[in-house]
């Protein structure tokens, strides 16, 4: 077991949240850590990880300059 130092404000919030969920503060922290870890696995960590995901999107098919010109000219 390790000790964790947090501000009084954070400790009070932790106590209130744990009481609402009928769990101990330690259990709530463990749940939050687990949930955070699961969320990080689902989401790309960097913008570079996101690159290429939209390559097959119909919005990105064709010459970007032609698309831009067509968008500008649609009001003429």
CHARMM internal coordinates of N, CA and C (Angstrom, degrees):
IC EDIT
DIST 1 N 1 CA 1.4454
DIST 1 CA 1 C 1.5220
ANGL 1 N 1 CA 1 C 108.12
DIST 1 C 2 N 1.3405
ANGL 1 CA 1 C 2 N 115.32
DIHE 1 N 1 CA 1 C 2 N 145.09
DIST 2 N 2 CA 1.4553
ANGL 1 C 2 N 2 CA 121.51
DIHE 1 CA 1 C 2 N 2 CA 178.33
DIST 2 CA 2 C 1.5202
ANGL 2 N 2 CA 2 C 109.61
DIHE 1 C 2 N 2 CA 2 C -123.34
DIST 2 C 3 N 1.3125
ANGL 2 CA 2 C 3 N 115.12
DIHE 2 N 2 CA 2 C 3 N 153.69
DIST 3 N 3 CA 1.4653
ANGL 2 C 3 N 3 CA 120.39
DIHE 2 CA 2 C 3 N 3 CA 175.49
DIST 3 CA 3 C 1.5123
ANGL 3 N 3 CA 3 C 108.80
DIHE 2 C 3 N 3 CA 3 C -94.34
DIST 3 C 4 N 1.3171
ANGL 3 CA 3 C 4 N 115.14
DIHE 3 N 3 CA 3 C 4 N 144.76
DIST 4 N 4 CA 1.4539
ANGL 3 C 4 N 4 CA 122.06
DIHE 3 CA 3 C 4 N 4 CA -179.51
DIST 4 CA 4 C 1.5207
ANGL 4 N 4 CA 4 C 107.81
DIHE 3 C 4 N 4 CA 4 C -126.85
DIST 4 C 5 N 1.3165
ANGL 4 CA 4 C 5 N 116.39
DIHE 4 N 4 CA 4 C 5 N 127.95
DIST 5 N 5 CA 1.4628
ANGL 4 C 5 N 5 CA 119.84
DIHE 4 CA 4 C 5 N 5 CA 178.29
DIST 5 CA 5 C 1.5304
ANGL 5 N 5 CA 5 C 108.88
DIHE 4 C 5 N 5 CA 5 C -100.82
DIST 5 C 6 N 1.3253
ANGL 5 CA 5 C 6 N 115.21
DIHE 5 N 5 CA 5 C 6 N 124.98
DIST 6 N 6 CA 1.4643
ANGL 5 C 6 N 6 CA 121.22
DIHE 5 CA 5 C 6 N 6 CA 176.30
DIST 6 CA 6 C 1.5179
ANGL 6 N 6 CA 6 C 108.06
DIHE 5 C 6 N 6 CA 6 C -132.94
DIST 6 C 7 N 1.3134
ANGL 6 CA 6 C 7 N 115.44
DIHE 6 N 6 CA 6 C 7 N 164.55
DIST 7 N 7 CA 1.4655
ANGL 6 C 7 N 7 CA 119.57
DIHE 6 CA 6 C 7 N 7 CA -179.38
DIST 7 CA 7 C 1.5321
ANGL 7 N 7 CA 7 C 109.96
DIHE 6 C 7 N 7 CA 7 C -66.43
DIST 7 C 8 N 1.3171
ANGL 7 CA 7 C 8 N 115.04
DIHE 7 N 7 CA 7 C 8 N 160.05
DIST 8 N 8 CA 1.4615
ANGL 7 C 8 N 8 CA 119.70
DIHE 7 CA 7 C 8 N 8 CA 177.76
DIST 8 CA 8 C 1.5256
ANGL 8 N 8 CA 8 C 110.99
DIHE 7 C 8 N 8 CA 8 C -60.77
DIST 8 C 9 N 1.3266
ANGL 8 CA 8 C 9 N 116.29
DIHE 8 N 8 CA 8 C 9 N -38.84
DIST 9 N 9 CA 1.4613
ANGL 8 C 9 N 9 CA 120.40
DIHE 8 CA 8 C 9 N 9 CA 179.81
DIST 9 CA 9 C 1.5324
ANGL 9 N 9 CA 9 C 110.39
DIHE 8 C 9 N 9 CA 9 C -61.90
DIST 9 C 10 N 1.3463
ANGL 9 CA 9 C 10 N 117.11
DIHE 9 N 9 CA 9 C 10 N -46.64
DIST 10 N 10 CA 1.4604
ANGL 9 C 10 N 10 CA 120.59
DIHE 9 CA 9 C 10 N 10 CA 178.80
DIST 10 CA 10 C 1.5260
ANGL 10 N 10 CA 10 C 110.73
DIHE 9 C 10 N 10 CA 10 C -64.69
DIST 10 C 11 N 1.3185
ANGL 10 CA 10 C 11 N 117.11
DIHE 10 N 10 CA 10 C 11 N -38.24
DIST 11 N 11 CA 1.4639
ANGL 10 C 11 N 11 CA 121.06
DIHE 10 CA 10 C 11 N 11 CA 179.11
DIST 11 CA 11 C 1.5228
ANGL 11 N 11 CA 11 C 110.85
DIHE 10 C 11 N 11 CA 11 C -63.95
DIST 11 C 12 N 1.3251
ANGL 11 CA 11 C 12 N 116.44
DIHE 11 N 11 CA 11 C 12 N -40.82
DIST 12 N 12 CA 1.4699
ANGL 11 C 12 N 12 CA 120.20
DIHE 11 CA 11 C 12 N 12 CA 177.90
DIST 12 CA 12 C 1.5216
ANGL 12 N 12 CA 12 C 111.45
DIHE 11 C 12 N 12 CA 12 C -64.97
DIST 12 C 13 N 1.3383
ANGL 12 CA 12 C 13 N 116.19
DIHE 12 N 12 CA 12 C 13 N -41.88
DIST 13 N 13 CA 1.4659
ANGL 12 C 13 N 13 CA 119.72
DIHE 12 CA 12 C 13 N 13 CA 178.11
DIST 13 CA 13 C 1.5233
ANGL 13 N 13 CA 13 C 110.84
DIHE 12 C 13 N 13 CA 13 C -64.38
DIST 13 C 14 N 1.3225
ANGL 13 CA 13 C 14 N 116.33
DIHE 13 N 13 CA 13 C 14 N -41.81
DIST 14 N 14 CA 1.4611
ANGL 13 C 14 N 14 CA 120.89
DIHE 13 CA 13 C 14 N 14 CA 177.83
DIST 14 CA 14 C 1.5355
ANGL 14 N 14 CA 14 C 110.14
DIHE 13 C 14 N 14 CA 14 C -60.94
DIST 14 C 15 N 1.3155
ANGL 14 CA 14 C 15 N 116.13
DIHE 14 N 14 CA 14 C 15 N -45.29
DIST 15 N 15 CA 1.4695
ANGL 14 C 15 N 15 CA 120.34
DIHE 14 CA 14 C 15 N 15 CA 179.44
DIST 15 CA 15 C 1.5267
ANGL 15 N 15 CA 15 C 110.87
DIHE 14 C 15 N 15 CA 15 C -60.35
DIST 15 C 16 N 1.3383
ANGL 15 CA 15 C 16 N 116.87
DIHE 15 N 15 CA 15 C 16 N -45.80
DIST 16 N 16 CA 1.4673
ANGL 15 C 16 N 16 CA 120.77
DIHE 15 CA 15 C 16 N 16 CA -179.23
DIST 16 CA 16 C 1.5323
ANGL 16 N 16 CA 16 C 111.57
DIHE 15 C 16 N 16 CA 16 C -64.36
DIST 16 C 17 N 1.3322
ANGL 16 CA 16 C 17 N 116.57
DIHE 16 N 16 CA 16 C 17 N -44.54
DIST 17 N 17 CA 1.4704
ANGL 16 C 17 N 17 CA 120.39
DIHE 16 CA 16 C 17 N 17 CA 180.00
DIST 17 CA 17 C 1.5313
ANGL 17 N 17 CA 17 C 110.49
DIHE 16 C 17 N 17 CA 17 C -63.88
DIST 17 C 18 N 1.3136
ANGL 17 CA 17 C 18 N 116.86
DIHE 17 N 17 CA 17 C 18 N -43.37
DIST 18 N 18 CA 1.4663
ANGL 17 C 18 N 18 CA 120.65
DIHE 17 CA 17 C 18 N 18 CA -179.90
DIST 18 CA 18 C 1.5250
ANGL 18 N 18 CA 18 C 110.48
DIHE 17 C 18 N 18 CA 18 C -63.21
DIST 18 C 19 N 1.3219
ANGL 18 CA 18 C 19 N 116.51
DIHE 18 N 18 CA 18 C 19 N -40.84
DIST 19 N 19 CA 1.4738
ANGL 18 C 19 N 19 CA 120.05
DIHE 18 CA 18 C 19 N 19 CA 178.91
DIST 19 CA 19 C 1.5214
ANGL 19 N 19 CA 19 C 110.78
DIHE 18 C 19 N 19 CA 19 C -63.68
DIST 19 C 20 N 1.3337
ANGL 19 CA 19 C 20 N 117.59
DIHE 19 N 19 CA 19 C 20 N -41.22
DIST 20 N 20 CA 1.4690
ANGL 19 C 20 N 20 CA 121.17
DIHE 19 CA 19 C 20 N 20 CA 178.94
DIST 20 CA 20 C 1.5270
ANGL 20 N 20 CA 20 C 111.48
DIHE 19 C 20 N 20 CA 20 C -63.03
DIST 20 C 21 N 1.3360
ANGL 20 CA 20 C 21 N 115.83
DIHE 20 N 20 CA 20 C 21 N -34.17
DIST 21 N 21 CA 1.4646
ANGL 20 C 21 N 21 CA 120.27
DIHE 20 CA 20 C 21 N 21 CA -177.51
DIST 21 CA 21 C 1.5319
ANGL 21 N 21 CA 21 C 112.30
DIHE 20 C 21 N 21 CA 21 C -92.84
DIST 21 C 22 N 1.3437
ANGL 21 CA 21 C 22 N 116.16
DIHE 21 N 21 CA 21 C 22 N -1.63
DIST 22 N 22 CA 1.4752
ANGL 21 C 22 N 22 CA 122.19
DIHE 21 CA 21 C 22 N 22 CA 179.19
DIST 22 CA 22 C 1.5324
ANGL 22 N 22 CA 22 C 111.30
DIHE 21 C 22 N 22 CA 22 C 59.05
DIST 22 C 23 N 1.3248
ANGL 22 CA 22 C 23 N 115.81
DIHE 22 N 22 CA 22 C 23 N 43.97
DIST 23 N 23 CA 1.4688
ANGL 22 C 23 N 23 CA 121.90
DIHE 22 CA 22 C 23 N 23 CA 175.87
DIST 23 CA 23 C 1.5216
ANGL 23 N 23 CA 23 C 108.09
DIHE 22 C 23 N 23 CA 23 C -134.39
DIST 23 C 24 N 1.3113
ANGL 23 CA 23 C 24 N 116.18
DIHE 23 N 23 CA 23 C 24 N 169.24
DIST 24 N 24 CA 1.4582
ANGL 23 C 24 N 24 CA 119.84
DIHE 23 CA 23 C 24 N 24 CA 176.19
DIST 24 CA 24 C 1.5335
ANGL 24 N 24 CA 24 C 109.16
DIHE 23 C 24 N 24 CA 24 C -79.97
DIST 24 C 25 N 1.3107
ANGL 24 CA 24 C 25 N 115.36
DIHE 24 N 24 CA 24 C 25 N 162.07
DIST 25 N 25 CA 1.4595
ANGL 24 C 25 N 25 CA 120.04
DIHE 24 CA 24 C 25 N 25 CA 176.82
DIST 25 CA 25 C 1.5180
ANGL 25 N 25 CA 25 C 111.53
DIHE 24 C 25 N 25 CA 25 C -60.48
DIST 25 C 26 N 1.3255
ANGL 25 CA 25 C 26 N 116.29
DIHE 25 N 25 CA 25 C 26 N -39.04
DIST 26 N 26 CA 1.4659
ANGL 25 C 26 N 26 CA 120.60
DIHE 25 CA 25 C 26 N 26 CA 178.72
DIST 26 CA 26 C 1.5248
ANGL 26 N 26 CA 26 C 111.44
DIHE 25 C 26 N 26 CA 26 C -62.51
DIST 26 C 27 N 1.3309
ANGL 26 CA 26 C 27 N 116.19
DIHE 26 N 26 CA 26 C 27 N -43.70
DIST 27 N 27 CA 1.4597
ANGL 26 C 27 N 27 CA 119.76
DIHE 26 CA 26 C 27 N 27 CA 179.80
DIST 27 CA 27 C 1.5243
ANGL 27 N 27 CA 27 C 111.07
DIHE 26 C 27 N 27 CA 27 C -65.50
DIST 27 C 28 N 1.3261
ANGL 27 CA 27 C 28 N 117.26
DIHE 27 N 27 CA 27 C 28 N -38.83
DIST 28 N 28 CA 1.4551
ANGL 27 C 28 N 28 CA 120.72
DIHE 27 CA 27 C 28 N 28 CA 178.64
DIST 28 CA 28 C 1.5253
ANGL 28 N 28 CA 28 C 110.58
DIHE 27 C 28 N 28 CA 28 C -64.07
DIST 28 C 29 N 1.3039
ANGL 28 CA 28 C 29 N 117.42
DIHE 28 N 28 CA 28 C 29 N -43.21
DIST 29 N 29 CA 1.4698
ANGL 28 C 29 N 29 CA 120.65
DIHE 28 CA 28 C 29 N 29 CA 177.82
DIST 29 CA 29 C 1.5252
ANGL 29 N 29 CA 29 C 109.98
DIHE 28 C 29 N 29 CA 29 C -61.29
DIST 29 C 30 N 1.3290
ANGL 29 CA 29 C 30 N 117.60
DIHE 29 N 29 CA 29 C 30 N -44.35
DIST 30 N 30 CA 1.4585
ANGL 29 C 30 N 30 CA 120.60
DIHE 29 CA 29 C 30 N 30 CA 178.97
DIST 30 CA 30 C 1.5242
ANGL 30 N 30 CA 30 C 111.18
DIHE 29 C 30 N 30 CA 30 C -61.10
DIST 30 C 31 N 1.3296
ANGL 30 CA 30 C 31 N 117.34
DIHE 30 N 30 CA 30 C 31 N -40.79
DIST 31 N 31 CA 1.4739
ANGL 30 C 31 N 31 CA 120.77
DIHE 30 CA 30 C 31 N 31 CA 178.01
DIST 31 CA 31 C 1.5339
ANGL 31 N 31 CA 31 C 111.10
DIHE 30 C 31 N 31 CA 31 C -64.43
DIST 31 C 32 N 1.3278
ANGL 31 CA 31 C 32 N 115.82
DIHE 31 N 31 CA 31 C 32 N -42.66
DIST 32 N 32 CA 1.4629
ANGL 31 C 32 N 32 CA 119.52
DIHE 31 CA 31 C 32 N 32 CA -179.73
DIST 32 CA 32 C 1.5314
ANGL 32 N 32 CA 32 C 111.78
DIHE 31 C 32 N 32 CA 32 C -64.78
DIST 32 C 33 N 1.3246
ANGL 32 CA 32 C 33 N 115.90
DIHE 32 N 32 CA 32 C 33 N -39.34
DIST 33 N 33 CA 1.4668
ANGL 32 C 33 N 33 CA 119.94
DIHE 32 CA 32 C 33 N 33 CA 177.53
DIST 33 CA 33 C 1.5243
ANGL 33 N 33 CA 33 C 110.16
DIHE 32 C 33 N 33 CA 33 C -64.16
DIST 33 C 34 N 1.3317
ANGL 33 CA 33 C 34 N 116.66
DIHE 33 N 33 CA 33 C 34 N -44.76
DIST 34 N 34 CA 1.4638
ANGL 33 C 34 N 34 CA 120.71
DIHE 33 CA 33 C 34 N 34 CA 179.15
DIST 34 CA 34 C 1.5270
ANGL 34 N 34 CA 34 C 110.81
DIHE 33 C 34 N 34 CA 34 C -61.57
DIST 34 C 35 N 1.3161
ANGL 34 CA 34 C 35 N 116.75
DIHE 34 N 34 CA 34 C 35 N -44.80
DIST 35 N 35 CA 1.4712
ANGL 34 C 35 N 35 CA 120.37
DIHE 34 CA 34 C 35 N 35 CA -179.79
DIST 35 CA 35 C 1.5262
ANGL 35 N 35 CA 35 C 110.59
DIHE 34 C 35 N 35 CA 35 C -64.13
DIST 35 C 36 N 1.3194
ANGL 35 CA 35 C 36 N 117.04
DIHE 35 N 35 CA 35 C 36 N -41.85
DIST 36 N 36 CA 1.4600
ANGL 35 C 36 N 36 CA 121.04
DIHE 35 CA 35 C 36 N 36 CA 178.65
DIST 36 CA 36 C 1.5229
ANGL 36 N 36 CA 36 C 110.10
DIHE 35 C 36 N 36 CA 36 C -61.55
DIST 36 C 37 N 1.3037
ANGL 36 CA 36 C 37 N 116.96
DIHE 36 N 36 CA 36 C 37 N -44.23
DIST 37 N 37 CA 1.4696
ANGL 36 C 37 N 37 CA 121.45
DIHE 36 CA 36 C 37 N 37 CA 179.67
DIST 37 CA 37 C 1.5259
ANGL 37 N 37 CA 37 C 110.41
DIHE 36 C 37 N 37 CA 37 C -61.51
DIST 37 C 38 N 1.3389
ANGL 37 CA 37 C 38 N 118.07
DIHE 37 N 37 CA 37 C 38 N -43.13
DIST 38 N 38 CA 1.4646
ANGL 37 C 38 N 38 CA 121.94
DIHE 37 CA 37 C 38 N 38 CA 178.73
DIST 38 CA 38 C 1.5225
ANGL 38 N 38 CA 38 C 111.74
DIHE 37 C 38 N 38 CA 38 C -64.06
DIST 38 C 39 N 1.3267
ANGL 38 CA 38 C 39 N 117.24
DIHE 38 N 38 CA 38 C 39 N -39.73
DIST 39 N 39 CA 1.4616
ANGL 38 C 39 N 39 CA 121.25
DIHE 38 CA 38 C 39 N 39 CA 178.97
DIST 39 CA 39 C 1.5262
ANGL 39 N 39 CA 39 C 111.13
DIHE 38 C 39 N 39 CA 39 C -65.46
DIST 39 C 40 N 1.3125
ANGL 39 CA 39 C 40 N 116.97
DIHE 39 N 39 CA 39 C 40 N -39.40
DIST 40 N 40 CA 1.4728
ANGL 39 C 40 N 40 CA 120.57
DIHE 39 CA 39 C 40 N 40 CA 179.77
DIST 40 CA 40 C 1.5169
ANGL 40 N 40 CA 40 C 110.99
DIHE 39 C 40 N 40 CA 40 C -65.14
DIST 40 C 41 N 1.3177
ANGL 40 CA 40 C 41 N 117.35
DIHE 40 N 40 CA 40 C 41 N -34.28
DIST 41 N 41 CA 1.4651
ANGL 40 C 41 N 41 CA 120.88
DIHE 40 CA 40 C 41 N 41 CA 178.97
DIST 41 CA 41 C 1.5198
ANGL 41 N 41 CA 41 C 109.92
DIHE 40 C 41 N 41 CA 41 C -67.27
DIST 41 C 42 N 1.3316
ANGL 41 CA 41 C 42 N 117.72
DIHE 41 N 41 CA 41 C 42 N -36.37
DIST 42 N 42 CA 1.4658
ANGL 41 C 42 N 42 CA 122.30
DIHE 41 CA 41 C 42 N 42 CA -177.78
DIST 42 CA 42 C 1.5242
ANGL 42 N 42 CA 42 C 112.22
DIHE 41 C 42 N 42 CA 42 C -71.99
DIST 42 C 43 N 1.3162
ANGL 42 CA 42 C 43 N 118.31
DIHE 42 N 42 CA 42 C 43 N -31.62
DIST 43 N 43 CA 1.4543
ANGL 42 C 43 N 43 CA 122.21
DIHE 42 CA 42 C 43 N 43 CA -171.91
DIST 43 CA 43 C 1.5238
ANGL 43 N 43 CA 43 C 111.61
DIHE 42 C 43 N 43 CA 43 C -105.23
DIST 43 C 44 N 1.3379
ANGL 43 CA 43 C 44 N 116.26
DIHE 43 N 43 CA 43 C 44 N 142.91
DIST 44 N 44 CA 1.4634
ANGL 43 C 44 N 44 CA 118.20
DIHE 43 CA 43 C 44 N 44 CA 173.14
DIST 44 CA 44 C 1.5259
ANGL 44 N 44 CA 44 C 109.93
DIHE 43 C 44 N 44 CA 44 C -60.23
DIST 44 C 45 N 1.3253
ANGL 44 CA 44 C 45 N 115.59
DIHE 44 N 44 CA 44 C 45 N 142.60
DIST 45 N 45 CA 1.4547
ANGL 44 C 45 N 45 CA 119.30
DIHE 44 CA 44 C 45 N 45 CA -176.77
DIST 45 CA 45 C 1.5166
ANGL 45 N 45 CA 45 C 112.99
DIHE 44 C 45 N 45 CA 45 C -84.12
DIST 45 C 46 N 1.3192
ANGL 45 CA 45 C 46 N 117.16
DIHE 45 N 45 CA 45 C 46 N -28.31
DIST 46 N 46 CA 1.4556
ANGL 45 C 46 N 46 CA 120.08
DIHE 45 CA 45 C 46 N 46 CA -176.31
DIST 46 CA 46 C 1.5148
ANGL 46 N 46 CA 46 C 109.59
DIHE 45 C 46 N 46 CA 46 C -131.97
DIST 46 C 47 N 1.2970
ANGL 46 CA 46 C 47 N 115.89
DIHE 46 N 46 CA 46 C 47 N 161.93
DIST 47 N 47 CA 1.4546
ANGL 46 C 47 N 47 CA 120.65
DIHE 46 CA 46 C 47 N 47 CA 176.80
DIST 47 CA 47 C 1.5231
ANGL 47 N 47 CA 47 C 109.92
DIHE 46 C 47 N 47 CA 47 C -61.23
DIST 47 C 48 N 1.3232
ANGL 47 CA 47 C 48 N 117.24
DIHE 47 N 47 CA 47 C 48 N -35.12
DIST 48 N 48 CA 1.4638
ANGL 47 C 48 N 48 CA 121.14
DIHE 47 CA 47 C 48 N 48 CA 179.28
DIST 48 CA 48 C 1.5335
ANGL 48 N 48 CA 48 C 110.83
DIHE 47 C 48 N 48 CA 48 C -62.64
DIST 48 C 49 N 1.3300
ANGL 48 CA 48 C 49 N 117.75
DIHE 48 N 48 CA 48 C 49 N -31.02
DIST 49 N 49 CA 1.4604
ANGL 48 C 49 N 49 CA 121.12
DIHE 48 CA 48 C 49 N 49 CA 177.04
DIST 49 CA 49 C 1.5235
ANGL 49 N 49 CA 49 C 110.90
DIHE 48 C 49 N 49 CA 49 C -68.55
DIST 49 C 50 N 1.3099
ANGL 49 CA 49 C 50 N 116.58
DIHE 49 N 49 CA 49 C 50 N -27.66
DIST 50 N 50 CA 1.4619
ANGL 49 C 50 N 50 CA 122.27
DIHE 49 CA 49 C 50 N 50 CA -178.57
DIST 50 CA 50 C 1.5256
ANGL 50 N 50 CA 50 C 111.59
DIHE 49 C 50 N 50 CA 50 C -79.80
DIST 50 C 51 N 1.3138
ANGL 50 CA 50 C 51 N 116.52
DIHE 50 N 50 CA 50 C 51 N -27.47
DIST 51 N 51 CA 1.4597
ANGL 50 C 51 N 51 CA 121.57
DIHE 50 CA 50 C 51 N 51 CA -177.70
DIST 51 CA 51 C 1.5277
ANGL 51 N 51 CA 51 C 109.88
DIHE 50 C 51 N 51 CA 51 C -58.35
DIST 51 C 52 N 1.3022
ANGL 51 CA 51 C 52 N 115.43
DIHE 51 N 51 CA 51 C 52 N 135.95
DIST 52 N 52 CA 1.4589
ANGL 51 C 52 N 52 CA 120.60
DIHE 51 CA 51 C 52 N 52 CA 178.72
DIST 52 CA 52 C 1.5123
ANGL 52 N 52 CA 52 C 114.09
DIHE 51 C 52 N 52 CA 52 C 94.26
DIST 52 C 53 N 1.3306
ANGL 52 CA 52 C 53 N 118.58
DIHE 52 N 52 CA 52 C 53 N -16.13
DIST 53 N 53 CA 1.4564
ANGL 52 C 53 N 53 CA 120.02
DIHE 52 CA 52 C 53 N 53 CA -179.15
DIST 53 CA 53 C 1.5242
ANGL 53 N 53 CA 53 C 112.07
DIHE 52 C 53 N 53 CA 53 C -69.36
DIST 53 C 54 N 1.3178
ANGL 53 CA 53 C 54 N 117.17
DIHE 53 N 53 CA 53 C 54 N -26.28
DIST 54 N 54 CA 1.4583
ANGL 53 C 54 N 54 CA 120.99
DIHE 53 CA 53 C 54 N 54 CA -178.74
DIST 54 CA 54 C 1.5240
ANGL 54 N 54 CA 54 C 112.74
DIHE 53 C 54 N 54 CA 54 C -98.40
DIST 54 C 55 N 1.3177
ANGL 54 CA 54 C 55 N 117.13
DIHE 54 N 54 CA 54 C 55 N 6.58
DIST 55 N 55 CA 1.4647
ANGL 54 C 55 N 55 CA 120.44
DIHE 54 CA 54 C 55 N 55 CA -175.90
DIST 55 CA 55 C 1.5206
ANGL 55 N 55 CA 55 C 112.32
DIHE 54 C 55 N 55 CA 55 C -57.94
DIST 55 C 56 N 1.3159
ANGL 55 CA 55 C 56 N 118.54
DIHE 55 N 55 CA 55 C 56 N -33.57
DIST 56 N 56 CA 1.4631
ANGL 55 C 56 N 56 CA 122.28
DIHE 55 CA 55 C 56 N 56 CA -178.35
DIST 56 CA 56 C 1.5218
ANGL 56 N 56 CA 56 C 112.98
DIHE 55 C 56 N 56 CA 56 C -91.43
DIST 56 C 57 N 1.3105
ANGL 56 CA 56 C 57 N 117.38
DIHE 56 N 56 CA 56 C 57 N 3.46
DIST 57 N 57 CA 1.4581
ANGL 56 C 57 N 57 CA 121.06
DIHE 56 CA 56 C 57 N 57 CA -179.14
DIST 57 CA 57 C 1.5216
ANGL 57 N 57 CA 57 C 110.29
DIHE 56 C 57 N 57 CA 57 C -70.90
DIST 57 C 58 N 1.3339
ANGL 57 CA 57 C 58 N 118.36
DIHE 57 N 57 CA 57 C 58 N 137.19
DIST 58 N 58 CA 1.4697
ANGL 57 C 58 N 58 CA 120.70
DIHE 57 CA 57 C 58 N 58 CA 178.03
DIST 58 CA 58 C 1.5269
ANGL 58 N 58 CA 58 C 112.56
DIHE 57 C 58 N 58 CA 58 C -61.16
DIST 58 C 59 N 1.3068
ANGL 58 CA 58 C 59 N 116.99
DIHE 58 N 58 CA 58 C 59 N -21.76
DIST 59 N 59 CA 1.4671
ANGL 58 C 59 N 59 CA 120.04
DIHE 58 CA 58 C 59 N 59 CA 179.36
DIST 59 CA 59 C 1.5153
ANGL 59 N 59 CA 59 C 112.47
DIHE 58 C 59 N 59 CA 59 C -69.93
DIST 59 C 60 N 1.3108
ANGL 59 CA 59 C 60 N 117.10
DIHE 59 N 59 CA 59 C 60 N -18.58
DIST 60 N 60 CA 1.4548
ANGL 59 C 60 N 60 CA 120.65
DIHE 59 CA 59 C 60 N 60 CA -175.56
DIST 60 CA 60 C 1.5320
ANGL 60 N 60 CA 60 C 112.48
DIHE 59 C 60 N 60 CA 60 C -114.30
DIST 60 C 61 N 1.3235
ANGL 60 CA 60 C 61 N 116.60
DIHE 60 N 60 CA 60 C 61 N 22.22
DIST 61 N 61 CA 1.4548
ANGL 60 C 61 N 61 CA 120.78
DIHE 60 CA 60 C 61 N 61 CA 178.73
DIST 61 CA 61 C 1.5200
ANGL 61 N 61 CA 61 C 108.53
DIHE 60 C 61 N 61 CA 61 C -92.60
DIST 61 C 62 N 1.3039
ANGL 61 CA 61 C 62 N 117.64
DIHE 61 N 61 CA 61 C 62 N 132.72
DIST 62 N 62 CA 1.4588
ANGL 61 C 62 N 62 CA 121.76
DIHE 61 CA 61 C 62 N 62 CA 176.87
DIST 62 CA 62 C 1.5123
ANGL 62 N 62 CA 62 C 112.04
DIHE 61 C 62 N 62 CA 62 C 105.28
DIST 62 C 63 N 1.3023
ANGL 62 CA 62 C 63 N 113.87
DIHE 62 N 62 CA 62 C 63 N -178.95
DIST 63 N 63 CA 1.4586
ANGL 62 C 63 N 63 CA 122.06
DIHE 62 CA 62 C 63 N 63 CA -179.31
DIST 63 CA 63 C 1.5252
ANGL 63 N 63 CA 63 C 108.93
DIHE 62 C 63 N 63 CA 63 C -76.67
DIST 63 C 64 N 1.3121
ANGL 63 CA 63 C 64 N 118.24
DIHE 63 N 63 CA 63 C 64 N 122.87
DIST 64 N 64 CA 1.4651
ANGL 63 C 64 N 64 CA 120.58
DIHE 63 CA 63 C 64 N 64 CA -177.96
DIST 64 CA 64 C 1.5300
ANGL 64 N 64 CA 64 C 113.33
DIHE 63 C 64 N 64 CA 64 C -57.13
DIST 64 C 65 N 1.3239
ANGL 64 CA 64 C 65 N 117.60
DIHE 64 N 64 CA 64 C 65 N -36.40
DIST 65 N 65 CA 1.4704
ANGL 64 C 65 N 65 CA 119.32
DIHE 64 CA 64 C 65 N 65 CA 179.30
DIST 65 CA 65 C 1.5188
ANGL 65 N 65 CA 65 C 111.89
DIHE 64 C 65 N 65 CA 65 C -67.76
DIST 65 C 66 N 1.3275
ANGL 65 CA 65 C 66 N 116.88
DIHE 65 N 65 CA 65 C 66 N -37.94
DIST 66 N 66 CA 1.4656
ANGL 65 C 66 N 66 CA 120.52
DIHE 65 CA 65 C 66 N 66 CA 177.25
DIST 66 CA 66 C 1.5252
ANGL 66 N 66 CA 66 C 110.85
DIHE 65 C 66 N 66 CA 66 C -65.56
DIST 66 C 67 N 1.3187
ANGL 66 CA 66 C 67 N 116.34
DIHE 66 N 66 CA 66 C 67 N -40.50
DIST 67 N 67 CA 1.4653
ANGL 66 C 67 N 67 CA 120.81
DIHE 66 CA 66 C 67 N 67 CA 178.26
DIST 67 CA 67 C 1.5212
ANGL 67 N 67 CA 67 C 110.04
DIHE 66 C 67 N 67 CA 67 C -62.63
DIST 67 C 68 N 1.3272
ANGL 67 CA 67 C 68 N 116.14
DIHE 67 N 67 CA 67 C 68 N -45.50
DIST 68 N 68 CA 1.4610
ANGL 67 C 68 N 68 CA 120.48
DIHE 67 CA 67 C 68 N 68 CA 179.82
DIST 68 CA 68 C 1.5217
ANGL 68 N 68 CA 68 C 111.15
DIHE 67 C 68 N 68 CA 68 C -61.94
DIST 68 C 69 N 1.3195
ANGL 68 CA 68 C 69 N 117.19
DIHE 68 N 68 CA 68 C 69 N -43.78
DIST 69 N 69 CA 1.4761
ANGL 68 C 69 N 69 CA 121.26
DIHE 68 CA 68 C 69 N 69 CA 179.74
DIST 69 CA 69 C 1.5257
ANGL 69 N 69 CA 69 C 110.18
DIHE 68 C 69 N 69 CA 69 C -63.46
DIST 69 C 70 N 1.3304
ANGL 69 CA 69 C 70 N 116.98
DIHE 69 N 69 CA 69 C 70 N -42.87
DIST 70 N 70 CA 1.4651
ANGL 69 C 70 N 70 CA 120.66
DIHE 69 CA 69 C 70 N 70 CA 179.33
DIST 70 CA 70 C 1.5203
ANGL 70 N 70 CA 70 C 110.79
DIHE 69 C 70 N 70 CA 70 C -62.13
DIST 70 C 71 N 1.3201
ANGL 70 CA 70 C 71 N 116.97
DIHE 70 N 70 CA 70 C 71 N -38.91
DIST 71 N 71 CA 1.4688
ANGL 70 C 71 N 71 CA 119.76
DIHE 70 CA 70 C 71 N 71 CA 178.81
DIST 71 CA 71 C 1.5139
ANGL 71 N 71 CA 71 C 111.14
DIHE 70 C 71 N 71 CA 71 C -66.39
DIST 71 C 72 N 1.3227
ANGL 71 CA 71 C 72 N 116.65
DIHE 71 N 71 CA 71 C 72 N -39.43
DIST 72 N 72 CA 1.4649
ANGL 71 C 72 N 72 CA 120.26
DIHE 71 CA 71 C 72 N 72 CA 179.22
DIST 72 CA 72 C 1.5168
ANGL 72 N 72 CA 72 C 111.69
DIHE 71 C 72 N 72 CA 72 C -69.08
DIST 72 C 73 N 1.3423
ANGL 72 CA 72 C 73 N 116.09
DIHE 72 N 72 CA 72 C 73 N -36.21
DIST 73 N 73 CA 1.4538
ANGL 72 C 73 N 73 CA 120.65
DIHE 72 CA 72 C 73 N 73 CA -175.33
DIST 73 CA 73 C 1.5266
ANGL 73 N 73 CA 73 C 113.06
DIHE 72 C 73 N 73 CA 73 C -82.82
DIST 73 C 74 N 1.3229
ANGL 73 CA 73 C 74 N 118.77
DIHE 73 N 73 CA 73 C 74 N -9.08
DIST 74 N 74 CA 1.4639
ANGL 73 C 74 N 74 CA 119.58
DIHE 73 CA 73 C 74 N 74 CA -176.70
DIST 74 CA 74 C 1.5264
ANGL 74 N 74 CA 74 C 113.15
DIHE 73 C 74 N 74 CA 74 C -67.87
DIST 74 C 75 N 1.3145
ANGL 74 CA 74 C 75 N 118.05
DIHE 74 N 74 CA 74 C 75 N -15.64
DIST 75 N 75 CA 1.4626
ANGL 74 C 75 N 75 CA 120.99
DIHE 74 CA 74 C 75 N 75 CA 179.51
DIST 75 CA 75 C 1.5186
ANGL 75 N 75 CA 75 C 112.11
DIHE 74 C 75 N 75 CA 75 C -95.30
DIST 75 C 76 N 1.3286
ANGL 75 CA 75 C 76 N 116.67
DIHE 75 N 75 CA 75 C 76 N -3.60
DIST 76 N 76 CA 1.4829
ANGL 75 C 76 N 76 CA 119.01
DIHE 75 CA 75 C 76 N 76 CA 179.25
DIST 76 CA 76 C 1.4971
ANGL 76 N 76 CA 76 C 111.81
DIHE 75 C 76 N 76 CA 76 C -79.46
END
COOR INIT
IC SEED 1 N 1 CA 1 C
IC BUILD
